[in-house]
Amino acid sequence: MNKPKIWLSSPHMGGGEQKFVQEAFDSNWIAPLGANVNGFEKDLETYLGENSFVGALSSGTAAVHLGLILLGVQAGDEVLCQSLTFSASANPILYLGATPVFVDSEYDTWNICPIALENAIKDRIANGKKPKVIVAVHLYGVPYKIEEVRAVADRYEIPILEDSAEAIGSSYKGQKCGTFGEIGVLSFNGNKVITTSGGGAIITQTKELKDKALFFATQSRDNAVHYQHSEIGYNYRLSNICAGIGRGQMEVLDSRVQARRRMHDFYVDLFKEIPGISVFTAPNEDYFANYWLSSILIDSELTNGIDREAVRLAFEAENIECRPLWKPMHLQPIFEKYPYYGTDVAANLFENGLCLPSGSNLTDGDRERIRAVIHQLFYV
């Protein structure tokens, strides 16, 4: 008999979602607007704190796209982007006909390296092209070096688009991720800490900018009795049904973050006696990580030749899903022709890093199966 699948990160319903979805059906608001959309946005604004204005969208990718537009990115512009990330951080740059300029990571947070970032800016300016925006990502829910990256951005007067798609519930010095950039982005894909099945949000610092984002997100329809359009628009609004799921998920967000952090602690304990394996952990107490995905680095020189792929295959044999880290954008076929600044940090992380099952719905039985694989691999 096959063992049940242990997923990397699966949806975890709280039970309250159905009441909001039922309200949408009862009121016949089966549309990309309605009470749930408004309520979900208000819930997020309250959660994120003062001066956060949230627009609910169909995906985090849509939020990145609209964020770049709001920050003035046009065809021919250059946009600096963290290389070690999911492709959704970079794809919208190409949507706009702009050029991505990729930047390496640093080993403390695995996120955009402030030194490489500044080197990239200096070189692009020297080549006659000042970058328009910096896309910085909180990888796997660990905040990037907020103050260092902000200092570079301010020094050259370049706005930050903060890709917080993986980091709802994370914070730096008590301030929620998603609120550090000129524009913030959230994702509610099915594998995230909370989900709307598919969906995302854009975070702005003013209501005016939020309204402009939602104008673009609803096909840029002008204020007229008839359908009139003076600007290019997009169909990016979140469904009232999906927003109802989101409202129910907001009720359990804190407990979901706590459960993911407990999974991280489980892995810290599991690997503490195994030389050559380190669990990706936030640098210090200023960083509060949701640990959306718990990840490890494997040094095969210290593990008797057991490398990332050997560990992954051992889990796969037991029907347990693990995945390598994101393949850096500058190594991807679609992006490899674009400029890259840095050394080989992102490439080394990809080569030796593995994401482990991290869902908030994992059971004690699941953890024992995970533990058994590691014991069989390293102790038998």
N, C-alpha and C positions, 0 to 999 in steps of 0.2 A: 504494500500500500504506500502510495506516494505521500511524503510529508507535506503539510500545508505550506504554502509560500509565505515567507517572511519578507515583506516589501521594504524598500529603502525608506519610503515616506508616503504613507497612504492617508486618504482623508479620514477624519475622525469627527463624527457628528456628536453634538452635545445633547440632542433631544429637543431643544427649544426651536430648532429651525422650522419645523413643520407648521407651528402656529402662525409664523409670519408669512410663509408660503400660502397657507390656507386663507389668510386675510386677503392676499392678492387675488386669489381665485374668487373669494366671496364678494370682493368689490369690483371684480372684472378688470383690474388693472394688470393686464397681461401685455406689458409695454415697456419700453426703455425709459420710463419715468413712473413716478408714483410714490406712495407713502413710504414704501420700503427703501427706495433709493434715497429719499430725503432723510429718512431715519438712520440709514447706514452711514451716510456722510456725516450726520450730526454725531453719531456714536464715535466715529473715527476722529473727528475734530476734538471731541471731549477727551478722548484717550491720548491724543498727541499733545494736547496742551495749548496754551495761549498762542494766538497769532498763527494758527494752522487752519487753512481753508482747503477742504477736500472735495474733489470731484470724482465720483464713482464712474469707472470706465470698463470697457469690455475686456481689457487685459493690461498687464504691466507694460507690455510692448507699446500699446497705444499711448500709455502715459509718457513713456520715453519719447515717442514721436512728437506728441503735442508739446512736451517740455522743451524739446529742441526748437520747435517753431516759436514758442513763447519767448525763448532766449535769442531769437533773431537769426537762427542758422538758415542759410540759403545755399543754393547750388554754388559750388566753387569754394565754400568756406572749409576750414579745417577744424576738426573736433578731436580733442584729446580723450582717449578712452583707456581705462584699465584693460590690460590684455587678458588677465586670468579672470574670466567671467563667462557667463552664458551668452550666446550670440545675440540674444534680445537686447543686450546693452548696446550693441554696435550696429545691428541691422538698420535701425531707423536713421542712422547717419547717412547710409546709402540711399534710403528712401528719398531723402531730400537732395540728393546729388552732391552732397558734401564728401569730404575726404576724412576717413578715420586715421588718427595718428596714435599708435598703440604704445602704452607705457608699462614697464615691468612692475613686478611686485617687490615687497620687502618681506623678510622672514618673520617679523614680529606679528603682523596681522594678516599676512598673505595678500594684502590689498595694495593699492597704487602706491608706488614708492615716491615720497616727496622729492628726493634727490633726482631721480630719473625724470620726474615730472618737470622740475625746474630746468634740467638740461634740455629736455624736449622743447620747452617754451623758448628758451634762449636761442636754440638752433633754428626753430621755425621762424622766429622774428628775424634772425640774421639772414634767413633765406627769403625774407620779404613777405611772410605770411603769418600774422599773429593769430593764434588759434582763437576760436569764438567761444568755446565751452569746454569745461572739464567734466567728463563722466566718471565719477568715483563710485565704487561698489562696496557694500558691506558683505564680503564673501562669507557664505554659510552662516550669516547672522553675527559675525564678529565685526564691530565697527572699524572703519579705516582710521588712520591717524588724523583725527579731526582737526586738531590745532595746527599741525604741520602742513597739511594740505590746504587749509584755509589761509595760512600765512602766505603760501606760494600764490594761491589764487588772487589774494588781495594785492600782493606786490605787483602783479602784472594786470590787475583789473580784468580778470576772466571769471565769469560766473560758474558756479558748480551745479551740475545736475546730479543729484544724490540718488543713486540707484539703491533703494532700500527694499527691493523686491523680496529679498531673503531675510529681512531683518525687522519685521514687525515685532515689537516687544523688546528689542535690543535698545541699549541707551549708552550714552557716554557722559560721565559726570552728572547723571540723573536726568539728562535731556534725551528725549526719545529720538531714535533714528528716524529719518524722514524729514526732520525739521532743521537740518544743518545747511542744506544747500539753498540756493535761490529757488530751485524747484526740487521737489521730492517725488519719489515713485514707490508705490507698493504693488505687490502681486498677490492675488488670491487664487492662483492655479491650484489644481487638485492635490498637488504634493506639498503645498506650503503649510505653515504653522496653523493658519486658519484658511478656509477656502470658501469660494462662492461657486465652485465647480470650474468656472473660468471667470476671470475678472481682475481688475486692478484699480488703482486710484492715483490721481495726481494731487500733489500737495503744493500749495502756493502760500505766499506770505501776505497776500491781500485778497479781498473779495473780488476786486476788479479783475485780477489775473485769473482767479478761478472762473469767473463768469466768461472771460475770453476763451479759456480752455473748453468750457462746456459749449460755447458758441461754435467753435471748430468741431467739437465732438458730435454735434447735431446738424451736420451738413452745412454749417455756416449760413443758416437761414436768416435773412434780414427781417427786421420788424416791419412786416407788411401783411396785408390781408391775403394776397396771393403768394405763391412761392417765388421768392426772389433771392438771388445769391450773388454777392459782390466779391466774395472770396472763396477759395477752395475749401471745402469742408470734408468731414469724415463721419462715418457711422460708428462711433466709438462709445456710445453710452451703455451703461450696464442695465441689464434687464431687471425689472421690478421683482421677478421671481428669484433670480440669482441674488439680488440684494437682500431678499428675505432670508435666504440661507446665511448670508453674511451677518445679518442682525442677530441671528441665533448663535452664530460662531463667536461674535463679540462677547456674548455672555460667558464663554468658557476660555477666552483668550489667555488670561493669566495662568489658568491651570494647565493649558497646553504648553505654554512656555516653561513652566516648572517641570512638566513631564519630560520635555526635551533636554532640559538641563540635567535631570536625573539620569537620562541615558548617557549623557556626556560623562557624568561622574562614574557610571557603571564601567565605561570603557577606560577611564583613568585607572580605576582599580584593577580591571582585567589585565591591562598591559604593564602595570607598574613594575613587575619583576622580569619583564622580557627585554633584554638589551636590544637596541636597534629599532625599537618602535616607540614613537612619541605621539601623543594625542594632541591635536590642534586645540590650543587653549588661549583665551584672551590674555594679553600681556600683563595686566594688573587690575586692581579693583576699580579703576576709573572706567573700565570697559565692562559693561553688562551684556553678555551675548545670549541670544535665545538658543544658540547651537541648533539651528534648523537642521543641519546635517553634521553629525559627529564624524570627524575625519582623522586619519592617522598618516604619518610619514614612516616609511620602512627603509632602513639602511641595511641592504642585503649583506654588506660586509660584516655586519655585527649579528646577523641572524642565520649564520651558516648557509648563506646563499638563498634563503627564502625571500623572494621579492614580492613586489606589489601584486603581480599577476598570479603568483602561487597562492597568496592569501585569498585573492578574489575567486580563483577556481575552487579552492577548498570550500568556501562558502557556497558557491554555485552548486557543488556536488550535493549539498544538503538542502537545496532549494531555498537558499537565503540570498536575497539580492544585495549586491554591493556594486559600486561603480567607481572608476577612476575619477579624479578631480576633473573640472572643466578643462578641456584642451584649450590652451591659450589662443586668443584670436589671431595673433601674428603668425601662428603655425597652421591656421586653417586654410584650406585651398582657396576659399573665396576672399580671404583677407591678406594672404601672405605677400602680396605685391605692395602693400601700403607701408608707410614708415613705421619703424619701431625703435624705441629708446630704452636702454637698460642693458642688463647682462643676461644671465640664464636662470634667474631665480624662478620665474613662472614656469619655465620649461622643466626645471628640476622638480618643482612641486608636482607638476603633472606626471612626470615619469615615475615618481616614488610615492604618490599620495593615493589614498583610497577612502571613499565615503562609505560609511557603515550604516546599517539600519538604525533609524533615529526617530521613528514615529512615536507620537504621544500615546498611541493605542497598543504598543507592544506589551506583552504580558510577561510574568515571571517565567512561564514556560518558554517563551521566545528567547528570553535572556539566557536561559539554561542551554538552549540549543546553540546559541551564539558562543557561549562560554565553552561548550564541548568541542566546537570546531577548533578554537584557539588552543585548547589543551591538547587535542589530538595532533595539531600541527607543530606545536613547540615543545611539548613535554613527553610525547610518547616516542 
